[in-house]
Amino acid sequence: MSGEQAGGQADALRLVAGALTDAPGLALEHEPVAADQVVAGAPTTGYLALDESDAGEIGVWEMSVGAMRDVEVDEVFVVLAGDATVEFESPALAPIELRPGSVVRLEAGMQTVWTVREALRKVFISR
C-alpha cells in the first residue's frame, strides 16, 4: 500500500513480532548535549526509536561520561550497561544509583541531573 495501512493510516515504526532486537549491540549516533544542559564534562547522547504507536514509544538511549540536566517524560526504563547517578531536583527525592538491571519509572516534568561514570545504555518505554 506504499506507506499506508488499511484505513489510510501511515505506517508506524513497529518492532517485528517474534524477531530479536539486540539492544546492547545497536549502533547509536551520538550528538553533544546542549550547552545549557551540561553540568560537567562534554557528554553526548544517542537514541534510536524501535517502536512507536498511540500508546507510546519504545527505544534505546545512551549517554557518555559526564553530567547533564534534563526534564523527564513519563517513562519506564531498564539499564542495560553503565554506571550513573540520577539526582532529583524537582521533586526533591533521594538520588538513585543506576547499574545493569536497574528498573526505574520517571514522571513527566521531573527535573533531574544525570551523572554518568561509565557509558549508560537503557531501553525505555515512554507515554
PAZAPA-4460 file (N, C-alpha, C; in steps of 0.05 Angstrom, whole numbers, plus 32768, in hexadecimal, padded with zeros to 4 digits):
% residues 127
    n_x    n_y    n_z   ca_x   ca_y   ca_z    c_x    c_y    c_z   seq   type   mol
   8010   7FE8   8000   8000   8000   8000   8011   8019   8000     1      M     A
   802A   8016   7FFC   803C   802D   7FF9   803A   8042   8010     2      S     A
   8043   8039   8028   8044   804C   803E   802A   804F   804E     3      G     A
   8015   8041   8046   7FFC   8044   8055   7FF1   8029   805B     4      E     A
   7FE3   8027   8072   7FD6   800F   807A   7FB8   8012   8073     5      Q     A
   7FA9   7FFC   8075   7F8C   7FFD   8070   7F80   8014   8081     6      A     A
   7F6E   8023   8077   7F62   8038   8085   7F70   8053   8081     7      G     A
   7F86   8053   8071   7F93   806C   806B   7FA8   8075   807F     8      G     A
   7FAD   8065   8094   7FC1   806D   80A8   7FDD   8068   809E     9      Q     A
   7FEF   807B   80A3   800B   8077   809B   8017   8061   80AC    10      A     A
   802A   8052   809F   8038   803D   80AD   8046   8048   80C6    11      D     A
   8044   803A   80DC   8051   8042   80F5   806B   8031   80F7    12      A     A
   807E   803B   8105   8096   802C   810B   808F   8017   811F    13      L     A
   8093   7FFD   8118   808B   7FE8   812A   80A1   7FD3   812B    14      R     A
   80A5   7FC8   8143   80B6   7FB0   8145   80A8   7F99   8137    15      L     A
   80B7   7F87   812B   80AB   7F70   811D   80A6   7F5B   8132    16      V     A
   808D   7F52   8133   8085   7F3D   8146   8095   7F24   8142    17      A     A
   80A0   7F19   8157   80AF   7F01   8156   80CC   7F04   814D    18      G     A
   80D5   7F1D   8147   80F0   7F22   813E   8101   7F2C   8155    19      A     A
   811A   7F27   8155   812D   7F30   816A   8139   7F4B   8163    20      L     A
   813A   7F5D   8177   8149   7F76   8174   815F   7F76   8189    21      T     A
   8178   7F79   8180   818F   7F79   8192   8194   7F95   819C    22      D     A
   8185   7F9D   81B1   8187   7FB9   81BB   81A3   7FC0   81C4    23      A     A
   81B2   7FAE   81D2   81CD   7FB6   81DA   81E0   7FBA   81C2    24      P     A
   81DB   7FAC   81AC   81EC   7FAE   8195   81E5   7FC2   8180    25      G     A
   81CF   7FD0   8183   81C7   7FE3   816F   81DA   7FFB   816D    26      L     A
   81E0   8003   8155   81F1   801A   8150   81E0   8033   8153    27      A     A
   81E8   8046   8165   81DA   805F   8169   81EC   8076   8161    28      L     A
   81E1   8089   8152   81EF   80A1   814B   81EC   80B5   8163    29      E     A
   8203   80BF   816D   8202   80D1   8183   8204   80EE   817A    30      H     A
   81F7   80FF   818A   81F9   811C   8186   8200   8129   81A0    31      E     A
   820E   8140   819F   8215   814E   81B8   81FB   8157   81C7    32      P     A
   81FC   8156   81E1   81E6   8160   81F1   81E6   817F   81EF    33      V     A
   81CF   818B   81ED   81CD   81A8   81EB   81DB   81B5   8202    34      A     A
   81EA   81CB   81FC   81FB   81D8   8210   81EB   81E0   8229    35      A     A
   81D2   81E8   8227   81C3   81F1   823E   81BB   81D9   8250    36      D     A
   81BF   81C0   8247   81B9   81A8   8257   81D2   819C   8263    37      Q     A
   81E9   81A3   8259   8202   8197   8263   8208   81A1   827F    38      V     A
   820E   818E   8291   8216   8194   82AD   8234   818F   82B0    39      V     A
   823E   817A   82A3   825B   8174   82A5   8264   8164   828D    40      A     A
   827D   8168   8285   8288   8159   826E   827C   8162   8254    41      G     A
   827C   8150   8240   8272   8155   8226   8260   813D   821D    42      A     A
   824A   8138   822C   823A   8120   8226   822D   8122   820A    43      P     A
   8229   810A   81FF   821A   8107   81E7   8204   80F2   81EC    44      T     A
   81EF   80F3   81DB   81D9   80DF   81DD   81D3   80D4   81C2    45      T     A
   81CB   80BB   81C2   81C2   80AE   81AA   81A7   80A1   81AF    46      G     A
   8197   809E   819A   817B   8096   819D   8172   8088   8184    47      Y     A
   8162   8072   8187   8156   8065   8171   813A   805B   8179    48      L     A
   8126   8065   816A   810A   805B   816F   8108   8040   8162    49      A     A
   80FB   802D   8171   80F7   8012   8168   80DA   800D   8161    50      L     A
   80C7   801B   816F   80AB   8016   816B   809C   802F   8173    51      D     A
   8089   8038   8163   8079   804F   8169   805C   8049   8163    52      E     A
   804A   8051   8175   802D   804D   8171   801F   8062   8182    53      S     A
   8004   8062   8180   7FF5   8075   8191   7FF9   8070   81AE    54      D     A
   8002   8057   81B5   8006   8050   81D1   8020   805B   81DC    55      A     A
   8033   8062   81CA   804D   806D   81D3   8064   8064   81C1    56      G     A
   807B   8064   81CC   8094   805E   81BD   80A6   804C   81CD    57      E     A
   80B3   803A   81BE   80C8   8029   81CA   80E1   8030   81BB    58      I     A
   80F7   8033   81CA   8110   803A   81BD   8128   8034   81CE    59      G     A
   813F   803A   81C3   8159   8036   81D0   8166   8052   81D2    60      V     A
   8170   8059   81EA   817D   8073   81EF   8197   806E   81FD    61      W     A
   81AB   807E   81F6   81C6   807A   8202   81D2   8096   8207    62      E     A
   81E1   8097   821D   81EF   80B0   8224   820C   80A9   822B    63      M     A
   821E   80BA   8221   823B   80B6   8226   8241   80C2   8242    64      S     A
   825A   80BE   824A   8263   80C8   8264   8260   80E7   8265    65      V     A
   8256   80F0   827C   8251   810D   8280   8238   8111   8291    66      G     A
   822F   8129   8293   8217   812F   82A3   8206   8143   8293    67      A     A
   81EB   813F   8295   81D9   8151   8287   81BF   8153   8297    68      M     A
   81B1   816A   8293   8196   816E   829D   8182   8165   8288    69      R     A
   816A   815C   8292   8155   8154   827F   813A   8159   828C    70      D     A
   8126   815C   827B   810A   815C   8284   80FE   8143   8278    71      V     A
   80F3   8132   8289   80EB   8117   8281   80D0   8115   8274    72      E     A
   80CC   8100   8265   80B1   80F8   825B   80A8   80E1   826C    73      V     A
   808F   80D9   8269   8085   80C2   8278   8091   80A9   826B    74      D     A
   80A2   809A   8279   80AE   8083   826E   80B6   806E   8283    75      E     A
   80BA   8056   827A   80C6   8041   8289   80DE   8038   827A    76      V     A
   80F5   8033   8287   810C   802A   8279   811B   8014   8288    77      F     A
   812B   8004   8279   813C   7FF0   8284   8158   7FF6   827B    78      V     A
   816B   7FF7   828D   8187   7FFD   8287   8194   7FE3   827C    79      V     A
   81A0   7FE5   8265   81AE   7FCF   8258   81CB   7FCF   825F    80      L     A
   81D7   7FE7   8261   81F4   7FE9   8266   81FA   8004   8272    81      A     A
   8210   8005   8281   821A   801F   828B   8217   8022   82A9    82      G     A
   821F   803A   82B2   821F   8041   82CE   8219   805F   82D0    83      D     A
   8204   8066   82DF   81FC   8082   82E0   81EC   8087   82FA    84      A     A
   81E9   80A1   8300   81D8   80AA   8315   81C4   80BE   8309    85      T     A
   81AB   80BC   8312   8196   80CF   830A   818E   80DE   8324    86      V     A
   8191   80F8   8323   8188   8109   8339   816E   8117   8331    87      E     A
   815C   811A   8344   8142   8126   833F   8141   8142   834B    88      F     A
   8141   8156   8339   813F   8172   8342   8123   8179   8348    89      E     A
   8110   816F   8338   80F3   8174   833C   80E3   815D   8331    90      S     A
   80D4   814F   8342   80D2   8152   835E   80EC   8149   836C    91      P     A
   80F1   8154   8384   8109   814D   8393   8107   8130   839D    92      A     A
   8115   811E   8391   8116   8102   839A   8133   80F9   839E    93      L     A
   8136   80E3   83AC   8151   80D8   83AF   815D   80D0   8394    94      A     A
   8177   80D4   8391   8184   80CB   8378   8182   80AD   8375    95      P     A
   8183   80A3   835C   8183   8087   8356   819C   807F   8347    96      I     A
   81A7   8067   834C   81BE   805D   833F   81B5   8049   8329    97      E     A
   81BF   804D   8311   81B7   803C   82FA   81CE   802A   82F3    98      L     A
   81C6   8010   82EF   81D9   7FFC   82E6   81C9   7FE9   82D4    99      R     A
   81D6   7FD7   82C5   81C7   7FC4   82B5   81B2   7FB5   82C5   100      P     A
   819A   7FB4   82BA   8184   7FA8   82C8   8172   7FBB   82D7   101      G     A
   817A   7FD3   82DC   816A   7FE7   82EA   8151   7FEC   82DA   102      S     A
   813A   7FED   82E7   8120   7FF4   82DB   8115   800D   82E9   103      V     A
   810E   8021   82D9   8106   803B   82E5   80EE   8046   82D6   104      V     A
   80DC   8053   82E5   80C6   8062   82D9   80CA   807F   82DE   105      R     A
   80C8   808F   82CA   80C9   80AD   82CC   80AE   80B8   82C4   106      L     A
   80A7   80CF   82D0   808E   80DC   82C9   8095   80F5   82B9   107      E     A
   8083   80FC   82A6   8087   8114   8296   808A   812C   82A8   108      A     A
   809E   813D   82A1   80A3   8156   82AF   80B8   8154   82C5   109      G     A
   80C0   813C   82CD   80D5   813A   82E1   80EE   8147   82D6   110      M     A
   80FC   8156   82E8   8115   8163   82E0   812C   8154   82ED   111      Q     A
   813E   814A   82DC   8152   8138   82E5   816E   8141   82DD   112      T     A
   8182   8136   82EA   819E   8139   82E2   81A9   811C   82E0   113      V     A
   81B3   8115   82C8   81BE   80FB   82C2   81DD   80FE   82C3   114      W     A
   81EA   80EF   82D4   8207   80EE   82D6   8210   80D2   82CE   115      T     A
   821C   80D0   82B7   8224   80B6   82AB   8242   80B2   82AF   116      V     A
   8249   809C   82BC   8265   8095   82C1   826F   8081   82AD   117      R     A
   825D   8071   82A2   8263   805D   828D   824C   805E   827A   118      E     A
   8251   8060   8260   823C   8064   824C   8223   8054   8253   119      A     A
   820C   8062   8254   81F3   8057   825D   81E1   8051   8245   120      L     A
   81D6   8039   8243   81C4   8032   822E   81AB   8026   823B   121      R     A
   8193   8030   8232   817A   8026   823D   8166   8021   8226   122      K     A
   8154   800F   822B   813C   800B   821A   8125   8018   8229   123      V     A
   8115   8028   821C   8100   8036   8229   80E5   8032   821B   124      F     A
   80D0   8036   822A   80B5   8037   8220   80A9   8051   822A   125      I     A
   80A2   8063   8218   8097   807D   8221   807A   8080   8217   126      S     A
   806B   8091   8225   8050   8096   821D   804C   80B4   821A   127      R     A
***
